[in-house]
């Protein structure tokens, strides 16, 4: 299987947590391939006890390398802010 087809089966996921004012918060970052050859970065965050997330942000990328860089940068920013696995 060539590399391009293999990339369409990969997805990256990480869920980070941190405590703010004695309440647990989460930040979920997901990277998926789309059916159109693009890559979708989904950022979801909110309180752990809430049924629905506070916000969901979707960002599209045309190249895998750009989407992975954005994914890694976002994880690094959140870890610096105090989030943990």
N, C-alpha and C positions, 0 to 999 in steps of 0.2 A: 504494500500500500504506500503510495507516495506521501510526502510530508504535507502537502496541501490538504489532501483528503483526511489525513490523520488529525490535523488541527481542528477539523469540524467536530470531532468527537470529544475534544478536551473541554473541560470547564474548571474554573478556579473558584474556590469558595473559602471564605474565612469569616468567623463570627467573633467579634471582640466585645469585651465587657468592661465597665468601670462603674464605680460608685460615686454618685453625686448627691449631696445632701441626704445621706443615708438611704438612697434609692438606687437600685441597680439599673443601669442603662446598657443597651446593646447597640452595636453598629455592625451590620452585616454587609459584606462586599462580595458580589458574585460576578463572574465574567463568563459569558456564554457565547458560542458562535450562533449566528442567525442563519436562516435558510437562504439568505441573499449574499452570503460571503462576507458579511460584516461581523463585528464583534460588539456585544452589548455588555456594558458595565452597569450593574444595578447596585445602588447604594440605598440601604434601608436602615432606619434607626428609630429608636423609641425606648420606652420603659419596658422592663422585663414583665411586669405585672399587667400591662395593657394588652388587650386582645389584638388591637390593630396597631401597626407602626405609626409613629408620629409623621414620618415622611418617607417617600420613595422617590429616588432620583434615577433616571435612566440616561445613559450617555452612550452614543454609538461611535465606533471606530471602524475605519476601512482596512486597517492593517493590524495584524496580530501583535507585532512588536510594540506599536503605540499603545495598544490596549493593555499589554502586560506592564509596560512602563508606568502607565497611569494607575494600574492596580497596585503595583509595588510602592509607588509614591504615596498613595492614599493610605495603605497599611502602615507605612513608616510614619506618616503624619499622625495617625491615630495612636500609635504606640507612644510617640513622643508626648501626646496629650494625656496619656495615662491609661489608655485602654490595654487590656491584656487578654490572652486566649482563655 
